[in-house]
Amino acid sequence: MPIALVSLKITLVPLLIGAVTLAGRRWGPAVAGWLSGLPMVSGPIMYFIALDQGAAFVSRAIVGMLLGVFAMLGFILAYAWVSTCRSWRASLLCALTAYFVAVALLNTLELSTSVVTVMVLAVLLLAPRLFPRAELRAIDVASARGEIYVRMAAGAILVLAVTYSAASFGAQLSGLFSMFPVISTVLAVFSHRQCGHEFTICLLRAMVFGWYAFLVFCIVLGWALPLFGIGAAFLAASAGAACAQIVSGRLLRPRTRS
């Protein structure tokens, strides 16, 4: 594999994760959660897989990516509810258990892209109501100095692990694991430790609004790959995700003011 491509895998996602971390410190947990819903991990992972395995492989993996939303939702809901009465360690253990159980079950399904798209849209509309009640309070966040490096390193490890394992995983499972909660794990744990469970719940709820951008990304990517090829398809999908992110930010704004 070309050295340039390996370098890109190691640096692109960590830089994006670092940018979200800095944005969260500047504008708060709701913004960090909202931005983390962008396909900044799954998108680059799928792009690298497309370069390694071909566009047809990624077209089949899109169903897995969309199903990954349900696994991610299981993760953040489990963390949010357990965090109301337990430590970050117990919350993380329950959340990861929920994620892997969901992946195992979802990988057994054989559904069309259109059916899964409708299912994801329905769950995104419902999901904000499934979180425990929490109020976003003004908190002076004293972030650990090494936090940003932990997030960036975790992103690099995930990209390398999933892209190198894609052939053995198969298309659908690769799509599912492209949604592994790298950012969610680090955001939730550090927020819980430093600011408490209410702060963390508000952050995790905001992630749901960012997933509209991910949904648009998958829809546009699935449509564009057979027509335009890998590079143009990913550019179009990224542009669609950016537009959806702007719209979803308007949905989130009234909640962040309350």
N, C-alpha and C positions, 0 to 999 in steps of 0.2 A: 504494500500500500504506500502511495507517495507520502513523503515526510510532511509536505504542506497540508495534506488532508488530515493527517494525524494531529498536527499542530492546531488546525482549525477545530477539530473535535475537542481538544483539551482546553482551548481558550474561549470559544464563542459562548457557550452556555454559562460558564463561570462569570464572564463579564456581564452578561445579561442579569444573572442572579445578583451580582454586586450592585448593579444599577438599581434594581428593585429595593435592595436593602437600604441604599442611600436615600431613595425616594421615601421609604417608610419612615426613616429617621427625620426627614424634613417635613413630611405632611401627615404622618400618623398611620395607625394600623389599618384603617379602612382603605386608604390609598394603597398601602402595601398589599393587602389582601386582594383588592380589585386588580391591581397590576399583575399579581401572581397567577391570575386566571388566564392570562395570555399564553399561547402555546410556545413559550420561550424555552421550555425543555423538550416537550414532545415534538414541536415543529422541527428544530434542528436535528433531533434524533431521527425523525422520519426522512429528513433530507439526506442525512448520511447513509441511512439504510437504502434509500433510493439510488444513491451513487454506487453502493456496494451490490445491491440485489436487483435493481431495475425498477422501473415505474410500475410494472404489473404487480410486483410484490407489494408495493405501498398501496396500490389501489385496493388490494385485498385486505391490507392491514387497517384501512380506515374504519371498518366495522369495529375492529378491536379498540381503536382509539376512542370511538364514540362510546363503546361499552365501558371504557375506562372511566368515564364520568361517574358511573354508578359506583365503581370501586372507590373512587376519590371521595364521593359523597359519603360512603360508608366510613371512610377514614375520618373525615372532618366532623361528622355528626357524632361518631363514637368518642372522639377526643373532646368535643364540646361538652357532651353530657357527663362524661366521667370526670372532667376537670372541675365540675361544680362541687365535687365531694372528695376528690383524690388528688394526689401529687402529679407532677408532670410525668414521672416514670410510669405510674399505673395508667395514666391517660394515653401515653404513647404506646404502651404494650397493647392496650385494648384497641386502639386505633389501627395499629399495624395488623393485628389479628383480624379485625373486620375487613381490612383491605385485601389480605391474602385469601381469606375465605371467599370474598366477593369475586376475586379474580378466578379462583378455581371453579366457581359456579358459572360465572359469565362465559368462561372459555368453552363450556359445553354447549352453549347456545349456537344455533345456526339461523341467523336473521339477515334480512336484506338491509342495505344501507338506508333506504327510505323508511323502513319500519323503525330502525334504531334511532334515526334522526327525530322522528315524531316522539318517540319515547323520551329522548334526552330533553327535547323542548318542554315536554309536559313536566318532567321532574325539575327542571330549572325554575319553572313558574311556581312549583309547590315548595321547593327546598327551603327558601328563607323562613317559612313558617314552622319548620321542623326543629329549629334550634331552641335551646333554653333561653329564657328572657335574660337580657343583660343590657346595661346602660354604659355607653362610652363616656368615660370621665376623663377630665384633663389630668394626665399623668406625665411627670418628667421622666422620660425613659433614659436610663443610664446604660447604654448598650455596652456589652462586653467588647473589648478591643478586638478579640480574635473571632467574633461572631461572623463577620463578613467572609473571612477566609474559610471557615467551616462550611458555609453555604456554597462557596465557589468550588471548594474541593469536592463536596458531595455531588454537585452538578457534573463535574468532569468525570467522576467515577461512574455515575449512572450512564452518561453518554457512551463511554467506552464499553461498559458491560453489556448494554442492550444492543449496540450496533455490532459488536463482535459475536454476540450470541444469536443474532436474528435468524440465521439459517437454521439453527437447531430448534429455536422457539417455534418457527412457523409464522405466517403472516398475522393471524389474529392475536396470538399471544404476544408477539412483538408489539403490536398496537396497544394491547392492554398494559404491558410493562413500560411503554413510553410515557404512560400517565402515572408512573410511580411517584408518590408524594414527596419528592425531594424538598422543594421549597416549603410545602405545607408542614413537613416535619420540623424543619429548622425554625420557621416562623413561629409555629405553635409552641415549641419547647422553650425558646428564648423568651417569648412574650409571656408565657405562663410563669416562668421562673422570676422574671423581672417585674411584671405588672399585674399578675393575678389572673384569675379565670375569666372575669367579665371582659377585660381587655382582649383576652384571647378569643372569646366567643364572638365578639364584634369583628375581629380580624377574620376569623374563619367564615362567618356569615358573608362578609364582603367578597370572599373568593367566588361564591356562587355567581355573583353578577359579572365577574370576569369571564366565566365559562361560556357566556353567549358569544364572545369573540372566538373561543375555541371551536364552538359548534359551527360558526360561519367558516372558519379556517378549514375544517374537515369537509364541509359541503362544497366549497369552491375548489379545494384540492382534488376531490373525487371527480368533479366535473371537468376540470382543466387538464389533468394528467394525460388522458387519452388524446386530447386535442392539441396540446401545445408542448408537451414534453416536460422534463423535470424542472429546469430552471424557471421557465415562464410560469408554470403551474404554481410553484412555491411562492413566487413573487405575487401572483394574483391572490393566492390564499392569504398571504401576509397582509396585503392591502385590504382585503375584505375583513380580516380580523381587526385591523386598526380602526376601520369605520364602525364595526360593531362595538368595539371597546368605547368609543366616544358616546354612542347611544346608551350603552349600559351604564356609563358613568352618570348620565342624567337620571337613571332609575335609582342609583345608589345615593345620590346627593341628598334627597330629603331625609334619608335615614341617618346620614352622618351628622345632620344638623340637630337631630333630636337628642 
